[in-house]
Amino acid sequence: MDQEHIPGGAEGAGRRRFLAIATGAATAAGLGSVAGCASGGGGASGSALRGKGAGKEAAPEPVPAGFDVKAENARPGNADWRVTKAGPARAIEGFADKVSVLPGEPFGLHVSTTAPRFTVSAYRMGWYGGARARLVWRSEALPGVRQPEHTVEAGTRMVRTRWARTATVDTKGWPEGCYLLRLDAQGGEGQRFVPVTVRSAATAGRTVIVNAVATWQAYNRWGGYGSYDGPSGGYASRSLSVTFDRPYEYDDGAGLFLVYEAPLIALAERLGIPLAYATTTDVARERRLLEGAAAVLSLGHDEYWSPEQRAHFTAARDAGSNIAVLGANCCFRRIRLEPSELGPDRTVVCYKSSYDQDPGFRRGQPATVDFRAAPGADPESSLLGVIYDGYPVDAPYVVTNPGHWLFEGTGVKAGDGFAHLVGVEYDKVDTGFPTPRPIEILAHSPVVCEGRPSHQDTAYYTVPSGAGVFATGTMRWVEALDATGDGRSGANHGLDSRAGALTTRVTENLLRVFAAGPAGKTHPARDNVASVYGGS
């Protein structure tokens, strides 16, 4: 949401509170009141580590040609991957100088710690019989160093670190996938994560999991500044550019990965469908990366897109690749990727309502505003089918179309509700914006967003290429995959096992059909907008 849509212009405080509501992250809790609901706004196998304090190289195990998800997840997992002793705020933290690498490509680690020594453990995230991770590599103890304090760039208020490279990690023998590197301080308590993606060189015939790294970075307030506010909590003090050259503050360094992405990755890997892995920056950079993909997955919180990323998603759809949006508020902010001192595509530029101050815009580049906003308005609904309608909400998810193939095996009936499944942001079908047809609404959930009645919609549409496009219309979908119990504990926003079972079965149905090829050829959408909304 832009400042002009927020009562009092309090987007910064509201978005920080939003993150606390959405993830439950302790680091974000209690940071201000919700700003408002605006309509239309809103055992280890090895590789080498070289360099300072390098560990010994273990003999790598070869990765088979054509990555085999089933074989990988049949290997023993390591349930001890989590951070259990975070320690003080600056006990240990770090970042990788590449967001993603190809298998066997090295990357640099930049680590700051108050401990004399530390180790690095690389966990590949997946299913692994429920362990959710496998230890792929671990370093020997490396010498620790306290890196210099960050600086804040004048004008853009971008937090900069100029930390020396601590070590070089060689990913030889690492399978494709999503990784969390855990830093463990020795001689002093402290643990933190560093996320890295070992990306796929090709995606043909596979379902592509796309890590929403630009959005992770926009919400990152490490150093006191993010894309929503600065230390004062005000929108006017926000960063106009943010960089990957710093650690992630939330979830012990994991950013938004654990809440919005890891549960879906576990489910997809448990199914054993052919998978590929990429980040939003990879999709933006490589025009042909998605060629031949069976399906492309946008996960739980994928808000910040470059025009290149959107163009490549759209081209994939128009060539027959299925698209699934497993969150809400997707493709909302238009960004520009620029280099940092450490490499290309490591700076996320988003001026929002101050776009006219952007030097890139003055040079003729697209305005970094919301996609639906002028200049160059291009509402996200033309790709997603649904459009963002506001926040914050917490409402039951109401089934409208129980006979749809995506609900097969769920046993749901029309009008069945699932408490708390709609939140904290939501989307709807709104034919006042560009909307592909035929489009089919599966769930139509009443919401009241700061006194404004509206609806959340889950929708599915198909296009002439045969591609199917599915959008959950709620940001809690991926989180709900892990929901158990009766919800009374308050975990997962009160989502219960009914919500967990529903989202799990629908997602399984979706992934199996989408992995088989263009879903529109076997499961064409049957437009029902008129019957749901009346007359549209």
DOSEVEX-244159 format. One line per field, with one value per residue (C-alpha): residue number from 1; residue in three letters; x, y, z. Coordinates in nm, 2 decimals. Layout:
N
num <- c(NUM_...) $
residuo <- c(ala_...) $
x <- c(X_...) $
y <- c(Y_...) $
z <- c(Z_...) $
//
This chain:
536
num <- c(1_2_3_4_5_6_7_8_9_10_11_12_13_14_15_16_17_18_19_20_21_22_23_24_25_26_27_28_29_30_31_32_33_34_35_36_37_38_39_40_41_42_43_44_45_46_47_48_49_50_51_52_53_54_55_56_57_58_59_60_61_62_63_64_65_66_67_68_69_70_71_72_73_74_75_76_77_78_79_80_81_82_83_84_85_86_87_88_89_90_91_92_93_94_95_96_97_98_99_100_101_102_103_104_105_106_107_108_109_110_111_112_113_114_115_116_117_118_119_120_121_122_123_124_125_126_127_128_129_130_131_132_133_134_135_136_137_138_139_140_141_142_143_144_145_146_147_148_149_150_151_152_153_154_155_156_157_158_159_160_161_162_163_164_165_166_167_168_169_170_171_172_173_174_175_176_177_178_179_180_181_182_183_184_185_186_187_188_189_190_191_192_193_194_195_196_197_198_199_200_201_202_203_204_205_206_207_208_209_210_211_212_213_214_215_216_217_218_219_220_221_222_223_224_225_226_227_228_229_230_231_232_233_234_235_236_237_238_239_240_241_242_243_244_245_246_247_248_249_250_251_252_253_254_255_256_257_258_259_260_261_262_263_264_265_266_267_268_269_270_271_272_273_274_275_276_277_278_279_280_281_282_283_284_285_286_287_288_289_290_291_292_293_294_295_296_297_298_299_300_301_302_303_304_305_306_307_308_309_310_311_312_313_314_315_316_317_318_319_320_321_322_323_324_325_326_327_328_329_330_331_332_333_334_335_336_337_338_339_340_341_342_343_344_345_346_347_348_349_350_351_352_353_354_355_356_357_358_359_360_361_362_363_364_365_366_367_368_369_370_371_372_373_374_375_376_377_378_379_380_381_382_383_384_385_386_387_388_389_390_391_392_393_394_395_396_397_398_399_400_401_402_403_404_405_406_407_408_409_410_411_412_413_414_415_416_417_418_419_420_421_422_423_424_425_426_427_428_429_430_431_432_433_434_435_436_437_438_439_440_441_442_443_444_445_446_447_448_449_450_451_452_453_454_455_456_457_458_459_460_461_462_463_464_465_466_467_468_469_470_471_472_473_474_475_476_477_478_479_480_481_482_483_484_485_486_487_488_489_490_491_492_493_494_495_496_497_498_499_500_501_502_503_504_505_506_507_508_509_510_511_512_513_514_515_516_517_518_519_520_521_522_523_524_525_526_527_528_529_530_531_532_533_534_535_536) $
residuo <- c(met_asp_gln_glu_his_ile_pro_gly_gly_ala_glu_gly_ala_gly_arg_arg_arg_phe_leu_ala_ile_ala_thr_gly_ala_ala_thr_ala_ala_gly_leu_gly_ser_val_ala_gly_cys_ala_ser_gly_gly_gly_gly_ala_ser_gly_ser_ala_leu_arg_gly_lys_gly_ala_gly_lys_glu_ala_ala_pro_glu_pro_val_pro_ala_gly_phe_asp_val_lys_ala_glu_asn_ala_arg_pro_gly_asn_ala_asp_trp_arg_val_thr_lys_ala_gly_pro_ala_arg_ala_ile_glu_gly_phe_ala_asp_lys_val_ser_val_leu_pro_gly_glu_pro_phe_gly_leu_his_val_ser_thr_thr_ala_pro_arg_phe_thr_val_ser_ala_tyr_arg_met_gly_trp_tyr_gly_gly_ala_arg_ala_arg_leu_val_trp_arg_ser_glu_ala_leu_pro_gly_val_arg_gln_pro_glu_his_thr_val_glu_ala_gly_thr_arg_met_val_arg_thr_arg_trp_ala_arg_thr_ala_thr_val_asp_thr_lys_gly_trp_pro_glu_gly_cys_tyr_leu_leu_arg_leu_asp_ala_gln_gly_gly_glu_gly_gln_arg_phe_val_pro_val_thr_val_arg_ser_ala_ala_thr_ala_gly_arg_thr_val_ile_val_asn_ala_val_ala_thr_trp_gln_ala_tyr_asn_arg_trp_gly_gly_tyr_gly_ser_tyr_asp_gly_pro_ser_gly_gly_tyr_ala_ser_arg_ser_leu_ser_val_thr_phe_asp_arg_pro_tyr_glu_tyr_asp_asp_gly_ala_gly_leu_phe_leu_val_tyr_glu_ala_pro_leu_ile_ala_leu_ala_glu_arg_leu_gly_ile_pro_leu_ala_tyr_ala_thr_thr_thr_asp_val_ala_arg_glu_arg_arg_leu_leu_glu_gly_ala_ala_ala_val_leu_ser_leu_gly_his_asp_glu_tyr_trp_ser_pro_glu_gln_arg_ala_his_phe_thr_ala_ala_arg_asp_ala_gly_ser_asn_ile_ala_val_leu_gly_ala_asn_cys_cys_phe_arg_arg_ile_arg_leu_glu_pro_ser_glu_leu_gly_pro_asp_arg_thr_val_val_cys_tyr_lys_ser_ser_tyr_asp_gln_asp_pro_gly_phe_arg_arg_gly_gln_pro_ala_thr_val_asp_phe_arg_ala_ala_pro_gly_ala_asp_pro_glu_ser_ser_leu_leu_gly_val_ile_tyr_asp_gly_tyr_pro_val_asp_ala_pro_tyr_val_val_thr_asn_pro_gly_his_trp_leu_phe_glu_gly_thr_gly_val_lys_ala_gly_asp_gly_phe_ala_his_leu_val_gly_val_glu_tyr_asp_lys_val_asp_thr_gly_phe_pro_thr_pro_arg_pro_ile_glu_ile_leu_ala_his_ser_pro_val_val_cys_glu_gly_arg_pro_ser_his_gln_asp_thr_ala_tyr_tyr_thr_val_pro_ser_gly_ala_gly_val_phe_ala_thr_gly_thr_met_arg_trp_val_glu_ala_leu_asp_ala_thr_gly_asp_gly_arg_ser_gly_ala_asn_his_gly_leu_asp_ser_arg_ala_gly_ala_leu_thr_thr_arg_val_thr_glu_asn_leu_leu_arg_val_phe_ala_ala_gly_pro_ala_gly_lys_thr_his_pro_ala_arg_asp_asn_val_ala_ser_val_tyr_gly_gly_ser) $
x <- c(0.00_0.12_0.13_-0.16_-0.39_-0.31_-0.49_-0.23_0.03_0.15_0.25_0.57_0.43_0.14_0.36_0.59_0.28_0.17_0.48_0.43_0.07_0.16_0.47_0.45_0.82_0.92_1.16_0.86_0.61_0.46_0.59_0.29_-0.08_-0.22_-0.24_-0.56_-0.74_-0.73_-0.94_-0.72_-0.40_-0.26_2.53_2.69_2.82_3.07_3.22_3.51_3.53_3.83_3.99_4.05_4.03_3.92_3.79_3.88_3.72_3.50_3.46_3.15_2.87_2.78_2.44_2.26_2.19_1.83_1.77_1.57_1.35_1.23_1.58_1.70_1.42_1.47_1.80_1.81_1.72_1.85_1.58_1.83_1.86_1.67_1.81_1.77_2.03_2.00_2.20_2.24_2.14_2.49_2.64_2.68_2.52_2.61_2.50_2.60_2.74_2.52_2.15_2.17_2.43_2.44_2.54_2.92_2.95_3.12_2.99_3.13_3.02_3.05_3.01_3.04_3.06_3.17_3.28_3.64_3.54_3.23_3.11_2.89_2.63_2.45_2.10_1.91_1.54_1.28_1.07_1.31_1.05_0.93_1.28_1.24_1.62_1.93_2.28_2.48_2.81_2.97_3.28_3.56_3.58_3.66_3.81_3.55_3.58_3.36_3.30_3.26_2.94_2.70_2.64_2.32_2.34_2.23_1.93_1.81_1.86_2.00_2.18_2.53_2.78_3.13_3.22_3.52_3.46_3.51_3.52_3.44_3.20_3.22_2.89_3.04_2.81_2.53_2.19_1.97_1.73_1.67_1.93_1.96_2.32_2.34_2.61_2.71_2.93_3.17_3.29_2.98_2.61_2.47_2.32_2.18_2.07_2.19_1.96_2.10_1.94_2.12_1.93_1.84_2.01_1.69_1.33_1.18_0.92_0.95_0.76_0.96_0.98_1.06_1.20_1.06_1.39_1.31_1.01_1.23_1.47_1.20_1.07_1.42_1.49_1.84_2.03_1.71_1.57_1.35_1.12_0.85_1.01_1.32_1.41_1.15_0.87_0.76_0.70_0.90_1.21_1.19_1.47_1.42_1.66_1.76_2.05_2.12_2.46_2.34_2.19_1.82_1.67_1.36_1.34_1.70_1.83_1.60_1.40_1.04_1.14_1.03_0.67_0.59_0.79_0.93_0.60_0.52_0.87_0.83_0.49_0.61_0.92_0.71_0.50_0.81_0.71_0.99_1.11_1.33_1.45_1.51_1.47_1.28_1.61_1.70_1.36_1.41_1.76_1.73_1.47_1.46_1.48_1.11_1.10_0.92_0.84_0.54_0.44_0.58_0.50_0.49_0.48_0.32_0.45_0.57_0.49_0.79_0.84_1.05_0.89_1.13_1.01_0.65_0.71_0.88_0.60_0.35_0.55_0.56_0.19_0.13_0.36_0.16_0.33_0.08_0.11_0.02_0.01_0.00_-0.04_-0.19_-0.07_0.15_0.31_0.20_0.51_0.71_1.09_1.42_1.72_2.06_2.41_2.58_2.96_2.94_2.76_2.46_2.10_2.18_1.99_1.61_1.49_1.13_1.05_0.67_0.49_0.82_0.89_0.95_1.26_1.41_1.71_1.62_1.28_1.43_1.64_1.33_1.30_0.96_0.84_0.89_0.53_0.25_0.19_-0.17_-0.07_0.02_0.25_0.25_-0.04_-0.06_-0.28_-0.15_-0.49_-0.41_-0.16_-0.30_-0.68_-0.73_-0.63_-0.51_-0.79_-0.65_-0.53_-0.55_-0.82_-0.87_-1.17_-1.30_-1.24_-1.57_-1.61_-1.83_-1.76_-1.72_-1.75_-1.43_-1.15_-0.92_-1.15_-1.15_-1.10_-1.16_-1.52_-1.62_-1.97_-2.09_-2.07_-1.81_-1.59_-1.23_-1.14_-0.86_-0.76_-0.82_-0.55_-0.36_-0.39_-0.63_-0.72_-1.04_-1.18_-1.27_-1.38_-1.33_-0.96_-0.83_-0.95_-0.87_-1.18_-1.30_-1.23_-1.38_-1.42_-1.37_-1.41_-1.58_-1.52_-1.69_-1.45_-1.47_-1.15_-1.16_-1.53_-1.54_-1.73_-1.57_-1.48_-1.18_-1.17_-0.98_-0.98_-0.87_-0.86_-0.73_-0.59_-0.56_-0.21_-0.37_-0.21_-0.40_-0.35_-0.45_-0.45_-0.53_-0.63_-0.50_-0.16_-0.20_-0.23_0.13_0.15_-0.18_-0.01_0.16_-0.15_-0.24_-0.46_-0.76_-0.60_-0.65_-0.28_-0.27_0.01_-0.02_-0.27_-0.52_-0.54_-0.65_-0.61_-0.92_-0.75_-0.43_-0.60_-0.79_-0.50_-0.28_-0.52_-0.60_-0.23_-0.16_-0.44_-0.30_0.06_-0.01_-0.23_0.00_0.30_0.13_0.12_-0.11_-0.40_-0.65_-0.64_-0.77_-0.93_-1.07_-1.21_-1.59_-1.66_-1.89_-1.83_-2.19_-2.34_-2.10_-2.11_-2.42_-2.42_-2.05) $
y <- c(0.00_0.35_0.63_0.82_0.52_0.51_0.72_0.96_0.84_0.57_0.30_0.23_0.15_-0.04_-0.26_-0.34_-0.44_-0.63_-0.84_-0.91_-1.01_-1.22_-1.40_-1.37_-1.27_-1.15_-0.90_-0.72_-0.74_-0.44_-0.19_0.03_0.03_-0.11_0.17_0.08_-0.12_0.05_-0.07_-0.16_-0.07_-0.26_-3.70_-3.46_-3.50_-3.25_-2.97_-2.74_-2.42_-2.21_-1.89_-1.75_-2.04_-2.29_-2.63_-2.96_-3.08_-3.38_-3.61_-3.49_-3.73_-3.68_-3.54_-3.76_-3.62_-3.48_-3.40_-3.68_-3.53_-3.87_-4.01_-3.70_-3.71_-4.08_-3.99_-3.94_-3.60_-3.39_-3.26_-3.05_-2.78_-2.51_-2.22_-2.30_-2.06_-1.73_-1.54_-1.16_-0.95_-0.92_-1.25_-1.38_-1.28_-1.29_-1.29_-1.45_-1.25_-1.44_-1.49_-1.81_-2.02_-2.31_-2.65_-2.64_-2.26_-2.10_-1.80_-1.58_-1.56_-1.23_-1.30_-1.08_-1.23_-1.15_-1.51_-1.62_-1.90_-2.03_-2.31_-2.31_-2.59_-2.61_-2.76_-2.84_-2.78_-3.03_-3.32_-3.59_-3.80_-3.49_-3.38_-3.09_-3.06_-3.26_-3.16_-3.14_-2.99_-2.85_-2.65_-2.68_-2.40_-2.07_-1.76_-1.50_-1.13_-0.84_-0.65_-0.27_-0.10_-0.04_0.30_0.46_0.61_0.97_1.03_0.67_0.58_0.24_0.04_-0.05_-0.30_-0.32_-0.65_-0.85_-1.19_-1.44_-1.75_-1.90_-2.19_-2.44_-2.60_-2.90_-3.20_-2.99_-3.09_-2.82_-2.67_-2.41_-2.39_-2.24_-2.21_-2.20_-2.00_-2.13_-1.92_-2.11_-1.99_-1.78_-1.85_-1.74_-1.89_-1.74_-1.84_-1.73_-1.84_-1.94_-2.11_-2.37_-2.29_-2.51_-2.44_-2.55_-2.60_-2.79_-3.04_-2.94_-2.74_-2.43_-2.31_-1.94_-1.79_-1.44_-1.28_-0.93_-0.93_-1.08_-0.79_-0.52_-0.62_-0.66_-0.39_-0.50_-0.18_0.00_0.07_-0.12_-0.03_0.08_0.29_0.39_0.41_0.67_0.44_0.69_0.63_0.93_0.78_0.45_0.32_0.40_0.12_-0.19_-0.42_-0.79_-0.69_-0.73_-1.00_-1.06_-0.95_-1.16_-1.53_-1.55_-1.45_-1.66_-1.36_-1.46_-1.81_-2.02_-1.89_-1.83_-2.09_-2.38_-2.56_-2.56_-2.69_-2.97_-3.07_-3.05_-3.26_-3.51_-3.56_-3.63_-3.43_-3.31_-2.98_-2.69_-2.40_-2.04_-1.69_-1.39_-1.23_-1.53_-1.52_-1.15_-1.19_-1.50_-1.46_-1.83_-1.98_-2.08_-2.22_-2.55_-2.55_-2.75_-2.50_-2.20_-2.14_-1.80_-1.87_-1.71_-1.35_-1.24_-0.87_-0.70_-0.78_-0.63_-0.57_-0.84_-1.10_-1.02_-1.04_-1.38_-1.52_-1.40_-1.54_-1.88_-1.88_-1.79_-2.08_-2.33_-2.33_-2.34_-2.06_-2.09_-1.80_-1.95_-1.62_-1.28_-0.93_-1.08_-0.87_-0.55_-0.33_-0.26_-0.26_-0.22_-0.44_-0.27_-0.39_-0.34_-0.34_-0.72_-0.80_-0.76_-0.75_-0.70_-0.37_-0.35_0.00_0.10_0.47_0.41_0.74_0.93_0.78_1.12_1.16_0.83_0.90_0.59_0.72_1.05_0.85_0.70_0.37_0.25_0.42_0.21_0.24_-0.01_-0.19_-0.06_0.30_0.57_0.63_0.31_0.15_-0.23_-0.39_-0.73_-0.89_-0.94_-1.21_-1.33_-1.32_-1.17_-0.83_-0.72_-0.56_-0.47_-0.55_-0.63_-0.90_-1.22_-1.41_-1.76_-1.91_-2.00_-2.26_-2.16_-2.42_-2.76_-2.97_-2.81_-3.06_-2.88_-2.97_-3.34_-3.56_-3.28_-3.36_-2.99_-2.86_-2.52_-2.27_-2.46_-2.22_-2.25_-2.01_-1.76_-1.89_-1.55_-1.31_-1.09_-0.96_-1.09_-1.07_-1.08_-1.11_-0.75_-0.72_-0.34_-0.43_-0.64_-0.99_-1.30_-1.50_-1.77_-1.75_-1.97_-1.87_-2.16_-1.97_-1.64_-1.53_-1.23_-0.99_-0.66_-0.46_-0.16_-0.12_-0.18_-0.50_-0.70_-1.05_-1.27_-1.50_-1.81_-1.83_-2.04_-1.94_-2.09_-1.94_-2.05_-2.19_-2.45_-2.30_-2.29_-2.01_-2.06_-1.79_-1.87_-1.51_-1.53_-1.48_-1.76_-2.05_-2.18_-2.12_-2.32_-2.63_-2.68_-2.61_-2.88_-2.92_-2.72_-2.37_-2.28_-2.24_-1.94_-2.09_-2.02_-1.75_-1.99_-2.20_-2.56_-2.91_-2.86_-2.57_-2.77_-3.07_-2.85_-2.65_-2.96_-3.17_-2.87_-2.80_-3.17_-3.18_-2.86_-2.97_-3.31_-3.17_-2.87_-3.10_-3.31_-3.03_-2.75_-2.78_-2.60_-2.88_-3.13_-2.90_-2.60_-2.32_-2.26_-1.90_-1.84_-1.47_-1.38_-1.64_-1.54_-1.16_-1.12_-0.97_-0.93) $
z <- c(0.00_-0.07_0.18_0.02_0.09_0.46_0.72_0.86_0.61_0.86_0.62_0.80_1.14_0.98_0.77_1.07_1.26_0.96_0.96_1.33_1.26_0.96_1.09_1.47_1.46_1.80_1.65_1.49_1.77_1.93_1.68_1.62_1.54_1.22_0.97_0.79_0.53_0.19_-0.10_-0.39_-0.20_-0.06_0.79_0.59_0.24_0.13_-0.05_0.03_0.22_0.12_0.24_0.59_0.83_0.57_0.68_0.53_0.21_0.24_-0.06_-0.24_-0.34_-0.70_-0.79_-1.04_-1.39_-1.38_-1.01_-0.84_-0.57_-0.45_-0.41_-0.23_0.02_0.08_0.25_0.62_0.75_1.03_1.26_1.46_1.19_1.38_1.57_1.94_2.10_1.91_2.18_2.19_1.89_1.74_1.87_1.52_1.18_0.82_0.46_0.13_-0.16_-0.40_-0.36_-0.57_-0.73_-0.97_-0.83_-0.78_-0.80_-0.50_-0.30_-0.03_0.33_0.52_0.89_1.19_1.54_1.89_1.94_1.88_1.64_1.46_1.23_0.93_0.86_0.53_0.55_0.24_0.32_0.21_0.35_0.46_0.64_0.84_0.95_0.70_0.63_0.55_0.66_0.34_0.46_0.78_0.81_1.07_1.32_1.16_1.32_1.42_1.37_1.46_1.13_1.10_1.18_0.89_0.74_0.60_0.25_0.23_0.00_-0.03_0.34_0.22_0.49_0.37_0.51_0.38_0.55_0.45_0.30_0.59_0.38_0.04_0.03_-0.26_-0.34_-0.53_-0.47_-0.33_-0.48_-0.62_-0.36_-0.10_0.18_0.52_0.64_1.02_1.18_1.53_1.75_1.97_2.31_2.33_2.26_1.93_1.61_1.29_0.95_0.61_0.32_-0.02_-0.32_-0.53_-0.85_-1.14_-1.48_-1.66_-1.57_-1.86_-1.75_-1.39_-1.13_-1.04_-0.68_-0.68_-0.36_-0.32_-0.22_-0.33_-0.09_0.19_0.15_0.13_0.47_0.62_0.88_0.97_1.05_1.14_0.79_0.54_0.26_0.49_0.76_0.94_1.31_1.38_1.25_0.99_0.62_0.52_0.68_0.48_0.25_-0.11_-0.20_0.00_-0.05_-0.01_0.13_0.49_0.71_0.75_1.08_1.10_1.20_1.32_0.97_0.76_0.64_0.53_0.42_0.71_0.74_0.37_0.18_0.38_0.44_0.07_-0.02_0.23_0.08_-0.28_-0.21_-0.02_-0.33_-0.53_-0.84_-1.06_-0.91_-1.01_-0.79_-0.86_-0.70_-0.82_-0.93_-1.14_-1.32_-1.38_-1.52_-1.73_-2.01_-2.10_-1.75_-1.74_-2.09_-2.09_-1.72_-1.63_-1.36_-1.18_-0.81_-0.64_-0.27_0.03_0.02_-0.32_-0.33_-0.50_-0.87_-1.15_-1.49_-1.62_-1.37_-1.46_-1.83_-1.80_-1.58_-1.84_-2.13_-1.95_-1.90_-2.26_-2.37_-2.16_-1.82_-1.53_-1.27_-0.90_-0.66_-0.31_-0.12_-0.16_-0.24_-0.51_-0.79_-0.62_-0.61_-0.92_-0.85_-1.03_-0.96_-0.96_-0.87_-0.54_-0.47_-0.44_-0.77_-1.00_-0.89_-0.53_-0.48_-0.48_-0.58_-0.49_-0.44_-0.42_-0.40_-0.43_-0.78_-0.93_-0.72_-0.86_-1.08_-1.28_-1.35_-1.46_-1.70_-1.86_-1.67_-1.54_-1.22_-0.91_-0.79_-0.74_-1.07_-1.08_-1.02_-1.27_-1.45_-1.65_-1.47_-1.53_-1.27_-1.14_-1.21_-1.58_-1.47_-1.14_-1.21_-0.87_-0.73_-0.39_-0.19_0.15_0.50_0.79_0.81_1.00_0.87_0.80_0.45_0.30_0.03_-0.26_-0.53_-0.35_-0.67_-0.82_-0.90_-0.66_-0.37_-0.46_-0.15_0.10_0.17_0.18_0.12_0.01_0.29_0.50_0.68_0.81_1.09_1.04_0.70_0.54_0.65_0.70_0.34_0.08_-0.29_-0.48_-0.83_-0.94_-1.30_-1.27_-1.34_-1.63_-1.55_-1.77_-1.86_-1.81_-1.44_-1.17_-0.81_-0.56_-0.23_-0.17_0.19_0.35_0.52_0.69_0.66_0.90_0.86_0.48_0.38_0.10_-0.01_-0.05_-0.35_-0.44_-0.82_-1.12_-1.48_-1.80_-2.12_-2.49_-2.44_-2.21_-1.90_-1.57_-1.32_-0.96_-0.68_-0.32_-0.24_0.11_0.26_0.52_0.27_0.30_0.67_0.71_0.56_0.90_1.11_1.36_1.67_1.76_1.72_2.08_2.14_1.91_1.70_1.32_1.40_1.55_1.23_1.32_1.18_0.96_0.78_0.76_0.61_0.36_0.23_0.22_0.01_-0.23_-0.27_-0.34_-0.61_-0.76_-0.77_-0.92_-1.20_-1.27_-1.29_-1.56_-1.81_-1.93_-1.68_-1.90_-2.15_-1.90_-1.64_-1.83_-1.61_-1.61_-1.56_-1.25_-1.18_-1.26_-1.03_-0.74_-0.78_-0.98_-1.33_-1.38) $
//
